[in-house]
Amino acid sequence: MIRLQRRGRTNDPSFRVILVESKRGPKSGNYLELRGSYEPRTDRIALEGERIKHWISKGAQVSDTVHNLLISQKVIEGKKKNVLPRKSP
């Protein structure tokens, strides 16, 4: 699974884009590969697109937020996914 791992101080988040087994949590530290970074406060996104495409072709699932980042960086084609929770009636 390709997902985000939160790094940084309180109220100053930064994220790593990591490849991890789906059974493991992102905080375990036992990820297979580090494939990029994302800093939302400065909108700095650094992704290794070719390597991410390689893992997607091998069958790696992508989290919704990483999917949206890949589309915004034009690494993959498609529509963005809504990651916000549904409003309850």
Secondary structure, 3 states (H helix, E strand, C coil): CEEEEEEEECCEEEEEEEECCCCCCHHHCCCCEEEEEEECCCCEEEECHHHHHHHHHCCCCECHHHHHHHHHCCCCCCCCCCCCCCCCC
